[in-house]
Amino acid sequence: FFQEVGGLQGLGELDISLRPSSRRDPSPWLDSLLSALHHLPALTDFAMQRWLLSLQDTERLDAFNKESKRNVRFDYCFSTPKPDGEEPVEQWGGSKIIKKRET
């Protein structure tokens, strides 16, 4: 999917959230997603609820906005692993919106 996004250049919002009972790790495809986002210049909101992002994954999303000078709002859930093998703690998060100053 992410390789053929050229026809979606006017897309402003995208939601790939999972069903409420599902949780998945997006790490296998996150690099492809970030590469594809460069071809979606109008995209400002990207929902990916119930995908369990690691701290590294969330940092990569934030880095995308900084490096590409974009302002995409990512809406996601990230998991904090527990060292004793218990279930990870899920927390809802999202990237910060950086308001551009008008001149």
N, CA, C and O atoms as a GROMACS GRO file, in nm:
protein
  412
    1PHE      N    1   0.083  -0.121   0.000
    1PHE     CA    2   0.000   0.000   0.000
    1PHE      C    3   0.086   0.126   0.000
    1PHE      O    4   0.063   0.216  -0.081
    2PHE      N    5   0.183   0.134   0.088
    2PHE     CA    6   0.260   0.256   0.102
    2PHE      C    7   0.347   0.288  -0.019
    2PHE      O    8   0.393   0.401  -0.034
    3GLN      N    9   0.369   0.191  -0.107
    3GLN     CA   10   0.451   0.217  -0.225
    3GLN      C   11   0.372   0.287  -0.335
    3GLN      O   12   0.432   0.345  -0.425
    4GLU      N   13   0.242   0.282  -0.331
    4GLU     CA   14   0.158   0.337  -0.437
    4GLU      C   15   0.070   0.451  -0.386
    4GLU      O   16  -0.051   0.448  -0.407
    5VAL      N   17   0.127   0.550  -0.321
    5VAL     CA   18   0.048   0.658  -0.262
    5VAL      C   19   0.044   0.784  -0.346
    5VAL      O   20  -0.017   0.883  -0.305
    6GLY      N   21   0.104   0.783  -0.461
    6GLY     CA   22   0.111   0.903  -0.544
    6GLY      C   23  -0.024   0.964  -0.576
    6GLY      O   24  -0.035   1.087  -0.583
    7GLY      N   25  -0.127   0.884  -0.595
    7GLY     CA   26  -0.260   0.934  -0.628
    7GLY      C   27  -0.334   0.993  -0.509
    7GLY      O   28  -0.445   1.043  -0.525
    8LEU      N   29  -0.276   0.986  -0.391
    8LEU     CA   30  -0.340   1.035  -0.269
    8LEU      C   31  -0.279   1.166  -0.218
    8LEU      O   32  -0.289   1.196  -0.100
    9GLN      N   33  -0.216   1.242  -0.306
    9GLN     CA   34  -0.144   1.361  -0.262
    9GLN      C   35  -0.231   1.464  -0.194
    9GLN      O   36  -0.179   1.543  -0.115
   10GLY      N   37  -0.360   1.468  -0.221
   10GLY     CA   38  -0.449   1.566  -0.159
   10GLY      C   39  -0.511   1.517  -0.028
   10GLY      O   40  -0.590   1.588   0.034
   11LEU      N   41  -0.474   1.396   0.014
   11LEU     CA   42  -0.530   1.337   0.135
   11LEU      C   43  -0.486   1.416   0.258
   11LEU      O   44  -0.367   1.436   0.281
   12GLY      N   45  -0.584   1.462   0.339
   12GLY     CA   46  -0.552   1.542   0.458
   12GLY      C   47  -0.555   1.463   0.587
   12GLY      O   48  -0.484   1.496   0.682
   13GLU      N   49  -0.637   1.357   0.592
   13GLU     CA   50  -0.650   1.273   0.711
   13GLU      C   51  -0.645   1.127   0.671
   13GLU      O   52  -0.696   1.087   0.566
   14LEU      N   53  -0.582   1.047   0.756
   14LEU     CA   54  -0.575   0.904   0.732
   14LEU      C   55  -0.589   0.832   0.866
   14LEU      O   56  -0.522   0.869   0.963
   15ASP      N   57  -0.674   0.731   0.871
   15ASP     CA   58  -0.697   0.656   0.994
   15ASP      C   59  -0.676   0.508   0.966
   15ASP      O   60  -0.753   0.446   0.892
   16ILE      N   61  -0.572   0.450   1.025
   16ILE     CA   62  -0.547   0.307   1.010
   16ILE      C   63  -0.560   0.238   1.147
   16ILE      O   64  -0.494   0.138   1.173
   17SER      N   65  -0.645   0.294   1.232
   17SER     CA   66  -0.666   0.238   1.365
   17SER      C   67  -0.719   0.096   1.357
   17SER      O   68  -0.789   0.059   1.262
   18LEU      N   69  -0.686   0.017   1.458
   18LEU     CA   70  -0.733  -0.120   1.467
   18LEU      C   71  -0.866  -0.127   1.542
   18LEU      O   72  -0.906  -0.031   1.607
   19ARG      N   73  -0.932  -0.238   1.532
   19ARG     CA   74  -1.056  -0.261   1.607
   19ARG      C   75  -1.026  -0.254   1.757
   19ARG      O   76  -0.913  -0.279   1.798
   20PRO      N   77  -1.126  -0.220   1.838
   20PRO     CA   78  -1.103  -0.205   1.982
   20PRO      C   79  -1.041  -0.327   2.051
   20PRO      O   80  -0.968  -0.310   2.149
   21SER      N   81  -1.068  -0.446   2.003
   21SER     CA   82  -1.014  -0.566   2.068
   21SER      C   83  -0.875  -0.605   2.018
   21SER      O   84  -0.817  -0.702   2.067
   22SER      N   85  -0.820  -0.532   1.922
   22SER     CA   86  -0.692  -0.567   1.861
   22SER      C   87  -0.578  -0.478   1.911
   22SER      O   88  -0.599  -0.362   1.944
   23ARG      N   89  -0.460  -0.535   1.914
   23ARG     CA   90  -0.337  -0.461   1.943
   23ARG      C   91  -0.229  -0.522   1.855
   23ARG      O   92  -0.219  -0.645   1.845
   24ARG      N   93  -0.150  -0.440   1.790
   24ARG     CA   94  -0.044  -0.489   1.702
   24ARG      C   95   0.079  -0.399   1.711
   24ARG      O   96   0.071  -0.284   1.755
   25ASP      N   97   0.190  -0.454   1.669
   25ASP     CA   98   0.317  -0.382   1.665
   25ASP      C   99   0.337  -0.329   1.523
   25ASP      O  100   0.339  -0.408   1.429
   26PRO      N  101   0.352  -0.197   1.504
   26PRO     CA  102   0.370  -0.142   1.369
   26PRO      C  103   0.515  -0.140   1.322
   26PRO      O  104   0.542  -0.099   1.209
   27SER      N  105   0.608  -0.182   1.406
   27SER     CA  106   0.749  -0.170   1.372
   27SER      C  107   0.788  -0.230   1.237
   27SER      O  108   0.871  -0.172   1.168
   28PRO      N  109   0.729  -0.345   1.195
   28PRO     CA  110   0.769  -0.401   1.066
   28PRO      C  111   0.742  -0.310   0.946
   28PRO      O  112   0.813  -0.321   0.846
   29TRP      N  113   0.643  -0.222   0.952
   29TRP     CA  114   0.610  -0.139   0.837
   29TRP      C  115   0.627   0.011   0.863
   29TRP      O  116   0.597   0.091   0.775
   30LEU      N  117   0.673   0.050   0.979
   30LEU     CA  118   0.682   0.192   1.012
   30LEU      C  119   0.778   0.268   0.920
   30LEU      O  120   0.749   0.382   0.882
   31ASP      N  121   0.889   0.209   0.884
   31ASP     CA  122   0.983   0.276   0.792
   31ASP      C  123   0.918   0.304   0.657
   31ASP      O  124   0.936   0.412   0.600
   32SER      N  125   0.842   0.207   0.605
   32SER     CA  126   0.773   0.227   0.477
   32SER      C  127   0.670   0.338   0.488
   32SER      O  128   0.654   0.418   0.396
   33LEU      N  129   0.600   0.342   0.601
   33LEU     CA  130   0.502   0.448   0.623
   33LEU      C  131   0.568   0.585   0.621
   33LEU      O  132   0.521   0.676   0.553
   34LEU      N  133   0.676   0.600   0.694
   34LEU     CA  134   0.742   0.730   0.701
   34LEU      C  135   0.797   0.772   0.565
   34LEU      O  136   0.796   0.890   0.532
   35SER      N  137   0.843   0.678   0.486
   35SER     CA  138   0.889   0.709   0.350
   35SER      C  139   0.771   0.755   0.264
   35SER      O  140   0.784   0.849   0.186
   36ALA      N  141   0.657   0.689   0.279
   36ALA     CA  142   0.538   0.725   0.200
   36ALA      C  143   0.484   0.862   0.239
   36ALA      O  144   0.430   0.932   0.154
   37LEU      N  145   0.496   0.900   0.364
   37LEU     CA  146   0.443   1.029   0.408
   37LEU      C  147   0.507   1.147   0.336
   37LEU      O  148   0.447   1.254   0.326
   38HIS      N  149   0.627   1.128   0.287
   38HIS     CA  150   0.692   1.235   0.209
   38HIS      C  151   0.615   1.264   0.081
   38HIS      O  152   0.625   1.374   0.025
   39HIS      N  153   0.538   1.167   0.033
   39HIS     CA  154   0.461   1.182  -0.090
   39HIS      C  155   0.317   1.227  -0.065
   39HIS      O  156   0.237   1.235  -0.158
   40LEU      N  157   0.284   1.258   0.061
   40LEU     CA  158   0.150   1.303   0.098
   40LEU      C  159   0.160   1.441   0.163
   40LEU      O  160   0.144   1.453   0.284
   41PRO      N  161   0.186   1.544   0.084
   41PRO     CA  162   0.213   1.676   0.141
   41PRO      C  163   0.096   1.741   0.212
   41PRO      O  164   0.117   1.828   0.296
   42ALA      N  165  -0.028   1.701   0.181
   42ALA     CA  166  -0.145   1.763   0.244
   42ALA      C  167  -0.185   1.694   0.375
   42ALA      O  168  -0.270   1.745   0.447
   43LEU      N  169  -0.125   1.580   0.405
   43LEU     CA  170  -0.164   1.504   0.524
   43LEU      C  171  -0.128   1.580   0.652
   43LEU      O  172  -0.013   1.618   0.673
   44THR      N  173  -0.230   1.601   0.737
   44THR     CA  174  -0.206   1.672   0.864
   44THR      C  175  -0.246   1.589   0.985
   44THR      O  176  -0.198   1.615   1.095
   45ASP      N  177  -0.334   1.490   0.967
   45ASP     CA  178  -0.379   1.406   1.078
   45ASP      C  179  -0.366   1.260   1.041
   45ASP      O  180  -0.417   1.216   0.937
   46PHE      N  181  -0.298   1.185   1.127
   46PHE     CA  182  -0.277   1.043   1.101
   46PHE      C  183  -0.311   0.965   1.228
   46PHE      O  184  -0.236   0.970   1.326
   47ALA      N  185  -0.423   0.892   1.226
   47ALA     CA  186  -0.466   0.814   1.342
   47ALA      C  187  -0.420   0.670   1.328
   47ALA      O  188  -0.440   0.606   1.224
   48MET      N  189  -0.358   0.621   1.432
   48MET     CA  190  -0.314   0.482   1.435
   48MET      C  191  -0.336   0.425   1.575
   48MET      O  192  -0.245   0.372   1.639
   49GLN      N  193  -0.461   0.439   1.621
   49GLN     CA  194  -0.496   0.394   1.755
   49GLN      C  195  -0.492   0.241   1.764
   49GLN      O  196  -0.526   0.170   1.670
   50ARG      N  197  -0.450   0.195   1.879
   50ARG     CA  198  -0.437   0.055   1.915
   50ARG      C  199  -0.320  -0.016   1.848
   50ARG      O  200  -0.301  -0.136   1.868
   51TRP      N  201  -0.240   0.057   1.770
   51TRP     CA  202  -0.110   0.004   1.728
   51TRP      C  203  -0.016   0.037   1.843
   51TRP      O  204  -0.007   0.152   1.885
   52LEU      N  205   0.053  -0.062   1.894
   52LEU     CA  206   0.137  -0.042   2.012
   52LEU      C  207   0.277   0.000   1.970
   52LEU      O  208   0.359  -0.083   1.931
   53LEU      N  209   0.303   0.127   1.979
   53LEU     CA  210   0.433   0.180   1.942
   53LEU      C  211   0.528   0.176   2.060
   53LEU      O  212   0.489   0.198   2.175
   54SER      N  213   0.652   0.147   2.031
   54SER     CA  214   0.756   0.153   2.134
   54SER      C  215   0.800   0.298   2.147
   54SER      O  216   0.763   0.383   2.066
   55LEU      N  217   0.878   0.326   2.248
   55LEU     CA  218   0.932   0.461   2.266
   55LEU      C  219   1.014   0.500   2.143
   55LEU      O  220   1.010   0.615   2.099
   56GLN      N  221   1.089   0.406   2.089
   56GLN     CA  222   1.169   0.434   1.968
   56GLN      C  223   1.079   0.470   1.851
   56GLN      O  224   1.111   0.559   1.773
   57ASP      N  225   0.967   0.400   1.838
   57ASP     CA  226   0.873   0.429   1.729
   57ASP      C  227   0.817   0.571   1.742
   57ASP      O  228   0.809   0.644   1.644
   58THR      N  229   0.779   0.610   1.864
   58THR     CA  230   0.724   0.744   1.883
   58THR      C  231   0.829   0.850   1.855
   58THR      O  232   0.797   0.957   1.801
   59GLU      N  233   0.952   0.822   1.890
   59GLU     CA  234   1.060   0.916   1.861
   59GLU      C  235   1.081   0.929   1.711
   59GLU      O  236   1.113   1.038   1.662
   60ARG      N  237   1.063   0.820   1.636
   60ARG     CA  238   1.076   0.825   1.490
   60ARG      C  239   0.966   0.910   1.428
   60ARG      O  240   0.990   0.981   1.330
   61LEU      N  241   0.844   0.902   1.484
   61LEU     CA  242   0.735   0.986   1.434
   61LEU      C  243   0.764   1.134   1.459
   61LEU      O  244   0.744   1.217   1.371
   62ASP      N  245   0.812   1.164   1.579
   62ASP     CA  246   0.847   1.303   1.610
   62ASP      C  247   0.962   1.352   1.522
   62ASP      O  248   0.962   1.466   1.476
   63ALA      N  249   1.058   1.264   1.499
   63ALA     CA  250   1.172   1.301   1.415
   63ALA      C  251   1.127   1.327   1.271
   63ALA      O  252   1.183   1.414   1.203
   64PHE      N  253   1.027   1.254   1.224
   64PHE     CA  254   0.976   1.277   1.089
   64PHE      C  255   0.930   1.422   1.075
   64PHE      O  256   0.965   1.490   0.979
   65ASN      N  257   0.851   1.470   1.171
   65ASN     CA  258   0.802   1.607   1.164
   65ASN      C  259   0.916   1.708   1.167
   65ASN      O  260   0.913   1.806   1.093
   66LYS      N  261   1.014   1.684   1.250
   66LYS     CA  262   1.126   1.778   1.260
   66LYS      C  263   1.212   1.778   1.134
   66LYS      O  264   1.246   1.884   1.081
   67GLU      N  265   1.246   1.659   1.087
   67GLU     CA  266   1.335   1.648   0.972
   67GLU      C  267   1.270   1.693   0.843
   67GLU      O  268   1.336   1.752   0.757
   68SER      N  269   1.141   1.667   0.828
   68SER     CA  270   1.074   1.704   0.704
   68SER      C  271   1.006   1.840   0.712
   68SER      O  272   0.944   1.885   0.616
   69LYS      N  273   1.019   1.905   0.829
   69LYS     CA  274   0.957   2.035   0.852
   69LYS      C  275   0.807   2.030   0.823
   69LYS      O  276   0.750   2.120   0.763
   70ARG      N  277   0.745   1.919   0.868
   70ARG     CA  278   0.602   1.898   0.853
   70ARG      C  279   0.535   1.914   0.988
   70ARG      O  280   0.602   1.928   1.090
   71ASN      N  281   0.404   1.913   0.988
   71ASN     CA  282   0.327   1.926   1.110
   71ASN      C  283   0.214   1.824   1.110
   71ASN      O  284   0.096   1.860   1.120
   72VAL      N  285   0.251   1.696   1.098
   72VAL     CA  286   0.153   1.589   1.098
   72VAL      C  287   0.122   1.553   1.243
   72VAL      O  288   0.213   1.531   1.323
   73ARG      N  289  -0.008   1.548   1.278
   73ARG     CA  290  -0.048   1.507   1.413
   73ARG      C  291  -0.072   1.356   1.411
   73ARG      O  292  -0.166   1.308   1.347
   74PHE      N  293   0.014   1.284   1.480
   74PHE     CA  294   0.001   1.139   1.491
   74PHE      C  295  -0.077   1.109   1.619
   74PHE      O  296  -0.043   1.159   1.726
   75ASP      N  297  -0.180   1.027   1.607
   75ASP     CA  298  -0.263   0.987   1.720
   75ASP      C  299  -0.240   0.837   1.740
   75ASP      O  300  -0.275   0.757   1.653
   76TYR      N  301  -0.181   0.799   1.853
   76TYR     CA  302  -0.139   0.660   1.870
   76TYR      C  303  -0.142   0.619   2.016
   76TYR      O  304  -0.165   0.699   2.107
   77CYS      N  305  -0.118   0.491   2.036
   77CYS     CA  306  -0.103   0.432   2.169
   77CYS      C  307   0.039   0.376   2.174
   77CYS      O  308   0.083   0.310   2.080
   78PHE      N  309   0.109   0.402   2.283
   78PHE     CA  310   0.241   0.342   2.293
   78PHE      C  311   0.246   0.256   2.418
   78PHE      O  312   0.174   0.279   2.514
   79SER      N  313   0.334   0.156   2.414
   79SER     CA  314   0.342   0.062   2.526
   79SER      C  315   0.476   0.079   2.595
   79SER      O  316   0.580   0.100   2.532
   80THR      N  317   0.471   0.070   2.726
   80THR     CA  318   0.592   0.077   2.807
   80THR      C  319   0.617  -0.064   2.860
   80THR      O  320   0.540  -0.113   2.942
   81PRO      N  321   0.725  -0.130   2.814
   81PRO     CA  322   0.750  -0.266   2.859
   81PRO      C  323   0.784  -0.269   3.008
   81PRO      O  324   0.847  -0.177   3.061
   82LYS      N  325   0.743  -0.376   3.073
   82LYS     CA  326   0.775  -0.394   3.214
   82LYS      C  327   0.888  -0.496   3.224
   82LYS      O  328   0.884  -0.598   3.156
   83PRO      N  329   0.988  -0.470   3.306
   83PRO     CA  330   1.106  -0.557   3.310
   83PRO      C  331   1.080  -0.698   3.363
   83PRO      O  332   1.157  -0.789   3.333
   84ASP      N  333   0.976  -0.718   3.442
   84ASP     CA  334   0.954  -0.849   3.504
   84ASP      C  335   0.866  -0.942   3.421
   84ASP      O  336   0.816  -1.042   3.473
   85GLY      N  337   0.846  -0.911   3.294
   85GLY     CA  338   0.769  -0.997   3.206
   85GLY      C  339   0.618  -0.979   3.212
   85GLY      O  340   0.544  -1.051   3.146
   86GLU      N  341   0.571  -0.883   3.291
   86GLU     CA  342   0.428  -0.856   3.296
   86GLU      C  343   0.384  -0.790   3.166
   86GLU      O  344   0.466  -0.749   3.084
   87GLU      N  345   0.253  -0.780   3.150
   87GLU     CA  346   0.198  -0.713   3.032
   87GLU      C  347   0.247  -0.569   3.026
   87GLU      O  348   0.257  -0.504   3.130
   88PRO      N  349   0.278  -0.518   2.906
   88PRO     CA  350   0.321  -0.377   2.897
   88PRO      C  351   0.207  -0.283   2.933
   88PRO      O  352   0.089  -0.315   2.918
   89VAL      N  353   0.245  -0.166   2.980
   89VAL     CA  354   0.148  -0.063   3.014
   89VAL      C  355   0.119   0.017   2.888
   89VAL      O  356   0.211   0.067   2.823
   90GLU      N  357  -0.009   0.030   2.854
   90GLU     CA  358  -0.047   0.106   2.736
   90GLU      C  359  -0.082   0.249   2.775
   90GLU      O  360  -0.152   0.272   2.874
   91GLN      N  361  -0.034   0.344   2.698
   91GLN     CA  362  -0.063   0.484   2.721
   91GLN      C  363  -0.100   0.547   2.588
   91GLN      O  364  -0.040   0.518   2.485
   92TRP      N  365  -0.200   0.635   2.592
   92TRP     CA  366  -0.239   0.705   2.470
   92TRP      C  367  -0.149   0.826   2.454
   92TRP      O  368  -0.117   0.894   2.552
   93GLY      N  369  -0.110   0.851   2.335
   93GLY     CA  370  -0.022   0.964   2.310
   93GLY      C  371  -0.052   1.026   2.176
   93GLY      O  372  -0.151   0.993   2.110
   94GLY      N  373   0.032   1.113   2.138
   94GLY     CA  374   0.019   1.179   2.009
   94GLY      C  375   0.130   1.280   1.997
   94GLY      O  376   0.186   1.326   2.097
   95SER      N  377   0.160   1.315   1.876
   95SER     CA  378   0.267   1.411   1.856
   95SER      C  379   0.218   1.551   1.890
   95SER      O  380   0.098   1.580   1.886
   96LYS      N  381   0.311   1.634   1.921
   96LYS     CA  382   0.278   1.772   1.953
   96LYS      C  383   0.249   1.849   1.826
   96LYS      O  384   0.313   1.826   1.722
   97ILE      N  385   0.155   1.938   1.834
   97ILE     CA  386   0.125   2.024   1.721
   97ILE      C  387   0.210   2.149   1.735
   97ILE      O  388   0.206   2.218   1.838
   98ILE      N  389   0.286   2.177   1.635
   98ILE     CA  390   0.371   2.295   1.635
   98ILE      C  391   0.304   2.400   1.549
   98ILE      O  392   0.292   2.383   1.428
   99LYS      N  393   0.262   2.507   1.610
   99LYS     CA  394   0.196   2.613   1.534
   99LYS      C  395   0.301   2.694   1.461
   99LYS      O  396   0.400   2.737   1.519
  100LYS      N  397   0.278   2.713   1.333
  100LYS     CA  398   0.369   2.794   1.254
  100LYS      C  399   0.331   2.940   1.268
  100LYS      O  400   0.214   2.976   1.258
  101ARG      N  401   0.428   3.020   1.291
  101ARG     CA  402   0.402   3.163   1.307
  101ARG      C  403   0.384   3.226   1.171
  101ARG      O  404   0.466   3.209   1.081
  102GLU      N  405   0.275   3.301   1.157
  102GLU     CA  406   0.249   3.367   1.029
  102GLU      C  407   0.325   3.498   1.025
  102GLU      O  408   0.338   3.567   1.126
  103THR      N  409   0.376   3.531   0.908
  103THR     CA  410   0.452   3.655   0.892
  103THR      C  411   0.373   3.756   0.813
  103THR      O  412   0.421   3.867   0.790
   0.00000   0.00000   0.00000
